[in-house]
Amino acid sequence: MTELILLRHGESVWNAEHRYQGQQGTGLSALGRQQAKEAANYLQSLEIDAIVASDLQRVTETLQPYLDTRDHLTVRIDPRWREIDVGTWGGRTFADVYADEPDVVDAFKRGDDVARGGGETFKQLRARVWDAAQDIAGARRVLVVTHGGPIRVAAASALRLPPGGEVLLDPPENCSLTTLHLDGLTSYNVPTWMDR
């Protein structure tokens, strides 16, 4: 069984400005840099066998303080752990998007699996994250530094929520840790995760 320690990136500038990011976005805010240092301090107490990370700037900046304390670990960068693609919504404020596309925003809030801004659906994200998780199965404990969307689909699978159920979950906080155990497949063709 593989233990996944999923770390969401620290607060980015666009998080602080209430903008959609998706696969776009900025680096960390001052608060985000502090959160990354605090996460690094906590992670030093854990035995990590492997590190996998999204290739987006806010993730690599979050991971750097931890890497500065560990010279024997290498990081495998895997774009499949990127945030969900929100297409044309990237960089726009929540208020602006709602003013222009209230029906789409409301449909998403209801749990409809819409491709926001012409980007990805959560179903597509689940498939992408599952492919990435399969590639790291077998390691004992893996730190995955990623984004809120991938963590939500993993947690939804842990709770055995059907496709679309991830929208019922609150996004994880910046620099929060979610620990899951990878344990096979479900009938939804996504991983079965068990909360610890």
Secondary structure, DSSP 8 states (H G I E B T S, - for coil): -EEEEEEE---BHHHHTTB--TT----B-HHHHHHHHHHHHHHTTS--SEEEE-SSHHHHHHHHHHHTT-SS--EEE-GGGS----GGGTT-BHHHHHHH-HHHHHHHHHT----GGG---HHHHHHHHHHHHHHHTT-SEEEEEE-HHHHHHHHHHHTT--TTGGGGS----TT-EEEEEEEEE-TTSSEEEEE-
